[in-house]
Amino acid sequence: MFQLIRTLILLLIVVLVIRRIAKIGLSLWAGFAAAKTRPSASSEQADIGSQPNAMSLVLDPVCGTYVGIDASLKRIVNGKVIHFCSPECRDQYAA
């Protein structure tokens, strides 16, 4: 019985270590891929007027809800578009 419990604990530790390594590897790969595809500052200036994909989700800075760009309420603050899920969040952000 003790050997079975020890084996299960060891198996659990191995699985957790493998998951952690995989998570770190994926986050590093995602960061590398994002850095590789990130536009330069000059191209960002040229794309300011372009609209993102309508299926994209953005994070409401007040409540943390993800909302579709096409359904969000927008406010421009310091030249940056801020997206909100509701008028209440928009008003609370302004306060």
C-alpha atoms as an extended CHARMM CRD file, in Angstrom:
* protein
*
        95  EXT
         1         1  MET       CA              0.0000000000        0.0000000000        0.0000000000  PROA      1               0.0000000000
         2         2  PHE       CA              2.7980000000        2.4070000000        0.9060000000  PROA      2               0.0000000000
         3         3  GLN       CA              4.5870000000        1.6370000000       -2.3680000000  PROA      3               0.0000000000
         4         4  LEU       CA              1.4170000000        2.4200000000       -4.3550000000  PROA      4               0.0000000000
         5         5  ILE       CA              0.9550000000        5.7800000000       -2.6210000000  PROA      5               0.0000000000
         6         6  ARG       CA              4.6400000000        6.6340000000       -3.1500000000  PROA      6               0.0000000000
         7         7  THR       CA              4.3660000000        5.7120000000       -6.8370000000  PROA      7               0.0000000000
         8         8  LEU       CA              1.2380000000        7.8440000000       -7.2750000000  PROA      8               0.0000000000
         9         9  ILE       CA              2.8660000000       10.8320000000       -5.5700000000  PROA      9               0.0000000000
        10        10  LEU       CA              5.9640000000       10.4460000000       -7.7350000000  PROA      10              0.0000000000
        11        11  LEU       CA              3.8020000000       10.2050000000      -10.8560000000  PROA      11              0.0000000000
        12        12  LEU       CA              1.9060000000       13.3330000000       -9.8030000000  PROA      12              0.0000000000
        13        13  ILE       CA              5.1610000000       15.2450000000       -9.2880000000  PROA      13              0.0000000000
        14        14  VAL       CA              6.4650000000       14.1490000000      -12.7020000000  PROA      14              0.0000000000
        15        15  VAL       CA              3.2260000000       15.2280000000      -14.4070000000  PROA      15              0.0000000000
        16        16  LEU       CA              3.3040000000       18.6250000000      -12.6670000000  PROA      16              0.0000000000
        17        17  VAL       CA              6.9340000000       19.2030000000      -13.6590000000  PROA      17              0.0000000000
        18        18  ILE       CA              6.2150000000       18.2770000000      -17.2810000000  PROA      18              0.0000000000
        19        19  ARG       CA              3.1970000000       20.5980000000      -17.3520000000  PROA      19              0.0000000000
        20        20  ARG       CA              5.2700000000       23.4750000000      -15.9230000000  PROA      20              0.0000000000
        21        21  ILE       CA              8.0320000000       22.9330000000      -18.4840000000  PROA      21              0.0000000000
        22        22  ALA       CA              5.4720000000       22.7990000000      -21.3060000000  PROA      22              0.0000000000
        23        23  LYS       CA              3.7950000000       25.9820000000      -20.0550000000  PROA      23              0.0000000000
        24        24  ILE       CA              7.0990000000       27.8500000000      -19.8880000000  PROA      24              0.0000000000
        25        25  GLY       CA              8.0710000000       26.5800000000      -23.3320000000  PROA      25              0.0000000000
        26        26  LEU       CA              4.7590000000       27.6510000000      -24.8490000000  PROA      26              0.0000000000
        27        27  SER       CA              4.9030000000       31.1020000000      -23.2750000000  PROA      27              0.0000000000
        28        28  LEU       CA              8.4480000000       31.5950000000      -24.5510000000  PROA      28              0.0000000000
        29        29  TRP       CA              7.4290000000       30.4490000000      -28.0230000000  PROA      29              0.0000000000
        30        30  ALA       CA              4.3490000000       32.7220000000      -28.0070000000  PROA      30              0.0000000000
        31        31  GLY       CA              6.4860000000       35.6800000000      -26.9180000000  PROA      31              0.0000000000
        32        32  PHE       CA              9.0040000000       34.9600000000      -29.6530000000  PROA      32              0.0000000000
        33        33  ALA       CA              6.2650000000       34.6300000000      -32.2670000000  PROA      33              0.0000000000
        34        34  ALA       CA              4.6080000000       37.8630000000      -31.1040000000  PROA      34              0.0000000000
        35        35  ALA       CA              7.9110000000       39.7440000000      -31.1790000000  PROA      35              0.0000000000
        36        36  LYS       CA              8.6060000000       38.4190000000      -34.6500000000  PROA      36              0.0000000000
        37        37  THR       CA              5.2410000000       39.6170000000      -35.9910000000  PROA      37              0.0000000000
        38        38  ARG       CA              5.0960000000       42.8840000000      -34.0190000000  PROA      38              0.0000000000
        39        39  PRO       CA              5.0410000000       45.8520000000      -36.4190000000  PROA      39              0.0000000000
        40        40  SER       CA              7.6760000000       48.5350000000      -36.1610000000  PROA      40              0.0000000000
        41        41  ALA       CA              6.8870000000       51.9740000000      -34.7320000000  PROA      41              0.0000000000
        42        42  SER       CA              6.6440000000       53.5250000000      -38.1950000000  PROA      42              0.0000000000
        43        43  SER       CA              4.1120000000       50.9670000000      -39.4000000000  PROA      43              0.0000000000
        44        44  GLU       CA              2.1050000000       51.4270000000      -36.1820000000  PROA      44              0.0000000000
        45        45  GLN       CA              1.7620000000       55.1100000000      -36.9990000000  PROA      45              0.0000000000
        46        46  ALA       CA              0.5000000000       54.2310000000      -40.4800000000  PROA      46              0.0000000000
        47        47  ASP       CA             -2.0810000000       51.7750000000      -39.0680000000  PROA      47              0.0000000000
        48        48  ILE       CA             -3.6580000000       54.0930000000      -36.4710000000  PROA      48              0.0000000000
        49        49  GLY       CA             -6.7520000000       54.6510000000      -38.6000000000  PROA      49              0.0000000000
        50        50  SER       CA             -7.2320000000       51.0110000000      -39.5550000000  PROA      50              0.0000000000
        51        51  GLN       CA             -9.8250000000       48.9430000000      -37.7160000000  PROA      51              0.0000000000
        52        52  PRO       CA             -8.9190000000       45.6430000000      -36.0180000000  PROA      52              0.0000000000
        53        53  ASN       CA            -10.7400000000       42.4490000000      -36.8770000000  PROA      53              0.0000000000
        54        54  ALA       CA            -14.3980000000       42.6760000000      -35.8070000000  PROA      54              0.0000000000
        55        55  MET       CA            -14.1020000000       39.2730000000      -34.1420000000  PROA      55              0.0000000000
        56        56  SER       CA            -11.3290000000       40.5250000000      -31.8310000000  PROA      56              0.0000000000
        57        57  LEU       CA            -11.9570000000       40.7830000000      -28.1110000000  PROA      57              0.0000000000
        58        58  VAL       CA            -10.6540000000       43.5820000000      -25.9220000000  PROA      58              0.0000000000
        59        59  LEU       CA            -10.4290000000       43.8530000000      -22.1480000000  PROA      59              0.0000000000
        60        60  ASP       CA            -12.5680000000       46.3880000000      -20.3220000000  PROA      60              0.0000000000
        61        61  PRO       CA            -10.0960000000       48.2110000000      -18.0290000000  PROA      61              0.0000000000
        62        62  VAL       CA            -12.6950000000       48.7300000000      -15.2900000000  PROA      62              0.0000000000
        63        63  CYS       CA            -14.3330000000       45.3370000000      -14.7320000000  PROA      63              0.0000000000
        64        64  GLY       CA            -12.0200000000       43.0210000000      -16.6750000000  PROA      64              0.0000000000
        65        65  THR       CA            -14.7370000000       41.7210000000      -18.9970000000  PROA      65              0.0000000000
        66        66  TYR       CA            -13.7670000000       40.7790000000      -22.5260000000  PROA      66              0.0000000000
        67        67  VAL       CA            -15.9930000000       42.4420000000      -25.0910000000  PROA      67              0.0000000000
        68        68  GLY       CA            -16.0660000000       42.3310000000      -28.8820000000  PROA      68              0.0000000000
        69        69  ILE       CA            -14.5920000000       45.3880000000      -30.5620000000  PROA      69              0.0000000000
        70        70  ASP       CA            -17.7110000000       45.8930000000      -32.6540000000  PROA      70              0.0000000000
        71        71  ALA       CA            -19.9690000000       45.7220000000      -29.5610000000  PROA      71              0.0000000000
        72        72  SER       CA            -17.8140000000       47.7990000000      -27.2250000000  PROA      72              0.0000000000
        73        73  LEU       CA            -18.3330000000       51.3940000000      -26.1930000000  PROA      73              0.0000000000
        74        74  LYS       CA            -15.2870000000       53.4170000000      -27.1680000000  PROA      74              0.0000000000
        75        75  ARG       CA            -13.6090000000       56.4620000000      -25.7070000000  PROA      75              0.0000000000
        76        76  ILE       CA            -10.3800000000       58.0910000000      -26.8810000000  PROA      76              0.0000000000
        77        77  VAL       CA             -8.0350000000       58.9570000000      -24.0120000000  PROA      77              0.0000000000
        78        78  ASN       CA             -4.6400000000       60.5320000000      -24.7630000000  PROA      78              0.0000000000
        79        79  GLY       CA             -4.9130000000       59.4180000000      -28.3890000000  PROA      79              0.0000000000
        80        80  LYS       CA             -5.6050000000       55.7860000000      -27.4640000000  PROA      80              0.0000000000
        81        81  VAL       CA             -8.9410000000       54.0330000000      -27.9750000000  PROA      81              0.0000000000
        82        82  ILE       CA            -10.2760000000       52.5100000000      -24.7440000000  PROA      82              0.0000000000
        83        83  HSD       CA            -13.0530000000       49.8900000000      -25.0320000000  PROA      83              0.0000000000
        84        84  PHE       CA            -15.7740000000       49.3920000000      -22.4190000000  PROA      84              0.0000000000
        85        85  CYS       CA            -18.4730000000       46.7620000000      -21.9620000000  PROA      85              0.0000000000
        86        86  SER       CA            -21.1220000000       49.1380000000      -20.5960000000  PROA      86              0.0000000000
        87        87  PRO       CA            -21.9140000000       52.8140000000      -20.0260000000  PROA      87              0.0000000000
        88        88  GLU       CA            -21.3880000000       52.2530000000      -16.2920000000  PROA      88              0.0000000000
        89        89  CYS       CA            -17.8080000000       51.0530000000      -16.8180000000  PROA      89              0.0000000000
        90        90  ARG       CA            -17.1530000000       53.9280000000      -19.2280000000  PROA      90              0.0000000000
        91        91  ASP       CA            -18.4370000000       56.4770000000      -16.7140000000  PROA      91              0.0000000000
        92        92  GLN       CA            -16.5760000000       54.8690000000      -13.8120000000  PROA      92              0.0000000000
        93        93  TYR       CA            -13.3260000000       55.0080000000      -15.8380000000  PROA      93              0.0000000000
        94        94  ALA       CA            -13.8260000000       58.7080000000      -16.4620000000  PROA      94              0.0000000000
        95        95  ALA       CA            -14.3270000000       59.4120000000      -12.7550000000  PROA      95              0.0000000000
